[in-house]
Amino acid sequence: MRYRFLFNFLKISLVTKGINKINVFLNIAIFLSIFAISSTLISIYYESKITDIEKKIAKNDTTLDVLSVSTLSIPIKVLGLENISNDIKKNNDIINYFLYSKVGQLFDEYELYYRPVIHLSNYLSSGFTVIKDFEDFIILKDDVRLKNIDEKVFEDLKQNSRNQEEFLKIRNKIDNDHKEFKLDRGIKVIKPESLKNYQNYYDTFIIYINDQLYHYSLISGTLQKIYNNIKNDNLENFEEISKNSKESKKFILFAFFFQLIIFIIVQVMEIITTRREMQNIKWL
């Protein structure tokens, strides 16, 4: 009887130990599988956030390149406008100086106003278009770009559109005058009565030039502020990437230790259950 009991006890012990080893192996495999899945999900979540931020940084970098080129182009445009304006003013000063002398007979309103107006017309036309393009760029509703930018800038730049409308009306009048050119000794000349309007055109164009120079200065300062705002935004984005990367590592470690604790608790519970079963067998 005793031998039979001992034999059954050893048999059950061997089977139980084998099962315990299998259970431990399975628990470890489950533990590692769950940890791999959870760490993968955490990584995917944070990598998705980091990717979105990196796309934003790339977009900002492209905008910074455009701003750099645009900002560098403004001084060239300002210099060209100032040079043509100064040359025409100097030329008119010389003509006005000699106008009432004997030499002044060589000059008339054609030299004094018509030619400067035609000369300035092309520069002003280009300036209106360029300033309008800059205006469309900087009035984008973007809180990051427009941070610390005075609203008065946008109000002042609206004057460019008003000037452009008036300028186009003058250009149409000039085009109509050109259609009415008359031949004088085989040369097309403008009617003398039409030349009287060109003094007003000239004075108006000088105002437009001064306005454009002012608008260029506003745009230059605004573009620099936008550039600085985007640079600061990129710095914040890089900090956000670093923050997300650290959070990802923390959550992965937390998931590991949390699952490890659960694994240990399960193993302890199984050991306790096995010992109870062994004790019950002893009492049989």
C-alpha positions in Angstrom: 0.0 0.0 0.0 2.8 2.3 1.0 4.8 1.5 -2.2 1.8 2.2 -4.3 1.2 5.6 -2.6 4.9 6.5 -3.0 4.8 5.5 -6.7 1.7 7.6 -7.3 3.2 10.5 -5.5 6.5 10.5 -7.5 4.5 10.1 -10.8 2.3 13.1 -10.0 5.3 15.1 -8.9 7.2 14.5 -12.1 4.1 15.4 -14.2 3.4 18.5 -12.1 7.0 19.7 -12.4 6.9 19.1 -16.2 3.7 21.1 -16.4 5.2 23.8 -14.2 8.2 24.2 -16.5 5.8 24.4 -19.5 3.7 27.0 -17.7 6.8 29.1 -16.9 7.9 28.9 -20.5 4.5 29.9 -21.8 4.2 32.7 -19.3 7.6 34.1 -20.3 6.6 33.8 -24.0 3.3 35.6 -23.3 5.1 38.2 -21.2 7.6 38.9 -24.0 4.8 38.9 -26.7 2.6 41.4 -24.8 5.6 43.6 -24.1 6.7 43.5 -27.8 3.1 44.5 -28.9 2.7 47.2 -26.3 6.1 48.7 -27.0 5.4 48.6 -30.7 2.1 50.4 -30.3 3.7 53.0 -28.1 6.5 53.5 -30.6 4.1 53.8 -33.5 2.0 56.4 -31.7 5.0 58.6 -30.8 6.7 58.1 -34.2 3.6 59.3 -35.9 3.6 62.4 -33.8 7.3 63.0 -34.4 6.8 62.5 -38.2 4.1 65.1 -38.2 6.3 67.5 -36.4 9.2 66.8 -38.8 6.9 67.5 -41.8 6.1 70.9 -40.2 9.8 71.6 -39.7 10.5 70.7 -43.3 7.7 73.0 -44.4 9.0 75.8 -42.2 12.5 75.3 -43.7 11.1 75.8 -47.2 9.4 78.9 -46.1 12.6 80.2 -44.5 14.4 79.7 -47.8 11.7 81.7 -49.6 11.9 84.4 -47.0 15.6 84.6 -47.3 15.5 85.1 -51.0 12.6 87.5 -50.8 14.3 89.6 -48.1 17.5 89.8 -50.1 15.6 91.0 -53.2 14.0 93.9 -51.5 17.2 96.1 -51.2 17.9 95.6 -54.9 14.3 96.8 -55.8 14.6 99.7 -53.4 17.9 100.8 -54.8 16.7 100.6 -58.3 13.6 102.7 -57.5 15.6 105.3 -55.6 18.1 105.6 -58.4 15.6 106.1 -61.1 13.6 108.5 -58.9 16.8 110.5 -58.1 18.0 110.6 -61.7 14.6 111.9 -62.9 14.5 114.5 -60.1 18.0 115.7 -60.9 17.2 115.8 -64.6 14.1 117.9 -63.9 16.0 120.2 -61.6 18.5 120.9 -64.4 15.7 121.5 -66.9 13.8 123.8 -64.5 17.1 125.7 -64.0 17.6 126.4 -67.7 13.9 126.6 -68.6 13.6 130.4 -68.4 17.0 131.0 -70.0 17.9 131.1 -73.7 18.8 127.4 -73.4 15.4 126.7 -72.0 13.9 127.0 -75.5 15.3 123.5 -76.1 13.1 122.1 -73.4 9.3 121.8 -73.0 6.7 119.8 -71.1 7.6 116.7 -73.2 11.1 116.6 -71.7 10.0 117.9 -68.3 7.0 115.6 -67.6 6.1 113.2 -70.5 9.4 111.3 -70.7 9.8 111.0 -66.9 6.2 109.7 -66.6 6.8 107.0 -69.3 10.1 106.1 -67.7 8.6 105.8 -64.2 5.6 103.9 -65.4 7.4 100.6 -65.9 9.1 100.8 -62.6 5.9 101.6 -60.7 4.0 98.8 -62.5 6.6 96.3 -61.5 6.6 97.6 -57.9 2.9 97.4 -57.5 2.9 93.8 -58.5 5.8 92.8 -56.3 4.4 94.6 -53.2 1.0 93.0 -53.9 2.7 89.5 -53.9 4.4 90.3 -50.7 1.2 91.6 -49.2 -0.6 88.4 -50.1 2.1 86.3 -48.5 2.3 88.2 -45.1 -1.5 88.5 -44.6 -1.9 84.7 -44.4 -4.0 83.9 -41.3 -1.2 82.1 -39.4 -0.8 83.0 -35.7 2.7 81.6 -35.6 4.0 83.7 -38.5 2.2 86.9 -37.6 3.2 86.9 -33.9 4.3 90.3 -32.6 3.4 92.0 -36.0 1.5 95.3 -35.7 -1.9 95.3 -37.4 -1.1 98.8 -38.7 1.3 97.2 -41.2 -1.5 95.5 -43.1 -3.6 98.7 -43.1 -0.7 100.7 -44.5 -0.1 98.1 -47.2 -3.7 98.4 -48.4 -2.7 101.8 -49.8 -0.7 100.0 -52.4 -3.8 98.5 -53.9 -5.5 101.9 -54.0 -2.5 103.4 -55.6 -2.4 100.6 -58.2 -6.0 101.2 -59.2 -5.4 104.9 -59.7 -2.2 104.1 -61.6 -4.0 101.8 -64.0 -6.5 104.5 -64.8 -3.6 106.9 -65.6 -2.0 104.2 -67.7 -5.2 103.8 -69.7 -5.3 107.6 -70.3 -1.7 107.5 -71.5 -2.5 104.6 -73.8 -5.4 106.6 -75.3 -3.0 109.5 -75.8 -0.7 107.2 -77.7 -3.5 106.1 -80.0 -4.0 109.8 -80.9 -0.4 110.5 -81.9 -0.1 112.7 -84.9 2.6 112.7 -87.5 5.0 115.7 -87.6 7.5 115.4 -90.4 7.1 111.7 -90.4 7.6 111.4 -86.6 4.8 110.5 -84.2 4.3 113.2 -81.6 1.8 113.6 -78.8 -0.7 116.4 -79.0 0.5 119.5 -77.1 -2.9 119.8 -75.3 -2.4 116.3 -73.9 1.0 117.2 -72.4 -0.7 119.5 -69.9 -2.0 116.5 -68.0 1.5 115.0 -67.6 2.6 117.4 -64.9 -0.2 116.0 -62.7 0.8 112.5 -63.7 4.4 113.2 -62.8 3.5 114.6 -59.3 1.2 111.6 -58.7 3.9 109.1 -59.7 6.4 110.8 -57.3 3.9 110.1 -54.5 3.5 106.5 -55.7 7.3 106.1 -55.6 7.5 107.4 -52.0 4.7 105.1 -51.0 6.4 102.1 -52.6 9.6 102.9 -50.8 7.7 103.1 -47.5 5.9 99.8 -48.3 9.2 98.1 -49.1 10.5 99.1 -45.7 7.4 97.8 -44.0 7.6 94.5 -45.9 11.3 94.1 -45.1 10.7 94.5 -41.4 7.7 92.3 -41.4 9.5 89.5 -43.4 12.3 89.6 -40.8 9.8 89.2 -38.0 8.1 86.3 -39.8 11.5 84.7 -40.4 12.3 85.0 -36.6 8.9 83.6 -35.7 9.3 80.6 -37.9 12.8 80.0 -36.6 11.5 80.1 -33.0 8.6 77.8 -34.0 11.2 75.3 -35.4 13.1 75.4 -32.1 9.9 74.6 -30.2 9.2 71.8 -32.7 12.7 70.3 -32.0 12.0 70.5 -28.3 8.7 68.8 -28.9 10.4 66.0 -30.8 12.9 65.5 -27.9 10.0 65.5 -25.4 8.0 62.9 -27.4 11.1 60.7 -27.7 11.7 60.8 -23.9 8.0 60.1 -23.2 8.1 57.1 -25.6 11.1 55.6 -23.7 9.4 56.3 -20.3 6.1 54.6 -21.4 8.0 51.6 -22.8 9.9 51.2 -19.5 6.7 51.6 -17.6 5.0 49.0 -19.8 7.9 46.6 -19.2 7.9 46.8 -15.4 4.1 46.8 -15.2 4.0 43.6 -17.2 6.9 42.2 -15.3 5.1 42.7 -12.0 2.0 41.0 -13.4 4.2 38.1 -14.6 5.8 37.7 -11.2 2.4 37.8 -9.5 1.1 35.1 -11.9 4.1 32.9 -11.2 3.8 33.3 -7.5 0.1 32.4 -7.7 1.0 29.3 -9.7 3.7 28.2 -7.2 1.3 28.6 -4.4 -1.4 26.6 -6.2 1.1 23.9 -7.1 2.3 23.6 -3.4 -1.3 23.3 -2.3 -1.9 20.5 -4.8 1.3 18.8 -3.6 0.2 19.0 0.0 -3.2 17.6 -0.9 -1.6 14.6 -2.5 0.5 14.0 0.6 -2.6 13.8 2.7 -4.1 11.2 0.4 
